[in-house]
Amino acid sequence: MADAFADRVVVVTGASGGVGRATARLFGTRRARVALLARGETGLQAAAEEVRDAGGRPLPLTVDMAHFDQVDRAADRIERELGPIDVWVNVAFSSVFAEFWDIEPEEFRRATEVTYLGFVHGTRAALDRMRPRGRGVIVQTGSALAKRGIPLQSAYCGAKHAIQGFYESLRCELMHDRSGVQMTMVHLPAVNSPQFSWLLSRLPRHAQPVPPIYQPEVAARALVYAAEHPRRREYWVGASTVGTLLANRLVPGLLDRYLARTGYDSQQTGEPRDPDQPANLWEPADGKDGKDFGAHGVFDGRAHQRSPQTWAAQHRLALGAAGGALAAAGVCWWRR
């Protein structure tokens, strides 16, 4: 049976590290033609080799997603060298770990431009090419923090909330036009990515994801699944994402107080922050003179390899049918 992504053209932004890198690599195993977009040349080249080794055809492109002209030129080159873009996955972001008053206005603006406008620019470049053809899939990488803000991440939470609103508005417009282009959004939990070692931080201790922590491959599998099944409006990955979003719907004020009490310690390890830690806000930490950080962060020993909740959510119809069959069998047994 032919793979759905074999020889398809897939674009992954933020592909030099973390979730983007794991996603590009997974598309490689599906024998896709993968365009990898990111700023870090060292990380990009290493990620491209992983895609090639996995069986895909890579095209690494150095792009700053905050600048639409760079993104648009990259999309032109992708279509010239790989063919018409079938799937575009927006992952790239940057941020600052700090209380809001410790973030300079230009830093906040830059984080917003990379994260929020980066998704806008990627989506625009994809739609400019997909809409005339009447086909294509765009996957937006969301987060539990797209719907629930937490302390010390105001720039990231603000950008992710903006992406959520942008996505909802655009989805309605595509539906109104009866476009053949499909778009979905995948909300991720805390992930063991290199961001906690390369984002600009003014915290006293080393930043960490709010436990439970999942490996980037969990997120990658969800993003690739969404690209193959884009009809669903949203996917929620990880039981912690489901719990956070449901709690925010039911008791948001209580959650405010809980996060005010626990949100500072839960986002920091017991180790002091390295004063020489790189900051990739303005320049990539894995650039030409930087190192390759890979897909994983420093929390491998604490990160989950799988998410049973995500598997169940992706197979809910089959599980529902099985549950109905078991219930029917139970009724028959009881009536005997």
HELIX and SHEET records of a PDB file:
HELIX    1   1 GLY A   18  THR A   29  1                                  12    
HELIX    2   2 GLU A   41  ALA A   54  1                                  14    
HELIX    3   3 PHE A   68  GLU A   81  1                                  14    
HELIX    4   4 PHE A  100  ASP A  102  5                                   3    
HELIX    5   5 PRO A  105  THR A  112  1                                   8    
HELIX    6   6 GLU A  113  LEU A  117  3                                   5    
HELIX    7   7 GLY A  118  ARG A  133  1                                  16    
HELIX    8   8 ALA A  144  ALA A  146  5                                   3    
HELIX    9   9 SER A  154  HIS A  176  1                                  23    
HELIX   10  10 GLN A  195  TRP A  198  1                                   4    
HELIX   11  11 PRO A  216  GLU A  228  1                                  13    
HELIX   12  12 ALA A  239  LEU A  250  1                                  12    
HELIX   13  13 PRO A  252  THR A  262  1                                  11    
HELIX   14  14 ASP A  265  GLN A  267  5                                   3    
HELIX   15  15 ASP A  300  ARG A  302  5                                   3    
HELIX   16  16 PRO A  308  GLN A  314  1                                   7    
HELIX   17  17 ARG A  316  ARG A  335  1                                  20    
SHEET    1   A 7 ARG A  57  THR A  62  0                                        
SHEET    2   A 7 ARG A  33  ALA A  38  1                                        
SHEET    3   A 7 VAL A   9  THR A  13  1                                        
SHEET    4   A 7 VAL A  87  ASN A  90  1                                        
SHEET    5   A 7 GLY A 136  SER A 143  1                                        
SHEET    6   A 7 VAL A 181  LEU A 188  1                                        
SHEET    7   A 7 GLU A 234  TRP A 236  1                                        
SHEET    1   B 2 VAL A  96  PHE A  97  0                                        
SHEET    2   B 2 LEU A 200  SER A 201  1                                        
SHEET    1   C 3 ALA A 190  VAL A 191  0                                        
SHEET    2   C 3 ILE A 213  TYR A 214  1                                        
SHEET    3   C 3 ALA A 303  HIS A 304  1                                        
SHEET    1   D 2 ARG A 205  ALA A 207  0                                        
SHEET    2   D 2 GLN A 268  PRO A 272 -1                                        
END                                                                             
